[in-house]
Amino acid sequence: MIGIKKRFSKKLDPAVDKALQRTIDYARESISTIPDPEKPSREKKEIISVGQKRFENNTNYIWPEVKKLVEMDFHIEEIRQMLNDFMKGEGESNPLNDLPEDVKKELKTKIDEAVKKAVKELEKEIEEGEKSGKDVKEIKGILEGIKSGKEVPYPIDELSDDTKKELEKLFNKLPRQKREELGDKAKKQLEDLEDAANKGLEGKLNKDKPESHQERREREAKEKKAEKDKEETERERKELEKKLEELRREKMTEYDKAYEEVADIINSLYSRLARFFLPERHPKWQKGYPTGSRLDVEKAMQAEADPRYLDKIWERKTIPHKFDYRFSILVDLSGSMQGEKIEETFKGVVVLAEVLEKLGIQYEILGFQDEIIPYKDFKEKLTKEVRERLLIAKREPFNNGVHNKAGWSSDGYCLKESYQRLLQNLGKDNFLIVLSDGMPEPDSEHSGSEYDLDKVAKDIIQEKRIKLIGLGLGPDTEHVKEYYPHGFANMKMKVTEEERRQGQKDFTEAFADLLEDMIKHPENY
């Protein structure tokens, strides 16, 4: 820009000339303070001071002017892109038709002149390039774009101020989305020009050249495509998982669905009880016995000096406590159990069955109306067939009393029958658990005082052969405390969020806790 005569070229754009006039003194000052490598280093304090001054000049005075030029170039390119789009359009809807006639005439004339000038200059450049053996493929592409009308020159320096103002007004009237589109095109065009300039300036030995705008756009496009492909793959994966889940749930039985709801309770309870049974499976050596199967070397050495230790020099393996449980669960299946009660009770039965099965504890599951309905006996494994049989129990309250001729439950008779079944398969700790939601009714079919619930319960308690527990399902079940030595009345089937925050639990959770306590502390029942 500045020649040997130290003045600016007269061909400079007026805006550029003004920017240079405003910044030249600051630029000279910054250059003059750059340390001379040939001279001794200055004091560190001085170097910091002049460095701060250069930063201040560049940041506060030079960069704002450069920024204005960059923004001006960008906006000029936006106008050119607008013309580029609208010059191709035809018909009354073309926005250029809204311009005043004199503006349209001047614009057409100046653009035609600019096209002719550009074509002439490019053809000359191509001719010279071919003579010198340069690659002119890119220049030919630009020439072809101008000739075909794909690229329209914008001779801003040749236009009158009125025409520039009209074009500015036209641009400002455009919808925001259209202006953003033109801005994107302008940015790309200027980046391409910058890339072309950098390519011409870069040296052959420059191995660390920065990424060009074109390379950046290609990289970002690849990254965007990769991200889009990743999102599409993720969407397809989720859709496939959803379909598979739907298919899985279609094939799930009611038992499977109930198990899925209480799986966390089952796993947690089993884990706690498995730890409880661990000492039985892994007995340890205990010291301090007068006889045993392994010598305690330390005590034997002490006994050599002190005979009093002779009766403590042996170790024995602990004889594990033999756990031997039997559980019989008797579930009320009368019509009053329909709805939430049987749904939640069934989940509790699933928890009991799955956990006891994993632990290898024998158990029996019975239903009752006016007679006993067996679903699983002590010696059976929890097979697919048994699980399907338990589903019948869940539907029993809705079957209009297939097993219930009287329409109500015969509590005393069914309790006695289940007790007799349990006596045929006793273990060390035996539990008979009754789940019912209503007061026992008079038993006309099994008449006689021997089937009165109060008498049957008292007889069982007096024999002391089993532990009898009664659970009252839902409200108004205080009677279980009258008949059963361990009665739990008014058990909630489902609790609200507020009740849960207060520490209350659903029936399934409370039943799991009770089962754990029975196994860990049978002496309390």
Order of alpha helices (4+ residues) and beta strands (2+ residues): alpha-alpha-alpha-alpha-alpha-alpha-alpha-alpha-alpha-beta-beta-alpha-beta-beta-alpha-beta-beta-alpha-alpha-beta-alpha-beta-alpha-beta-alpha-alpha
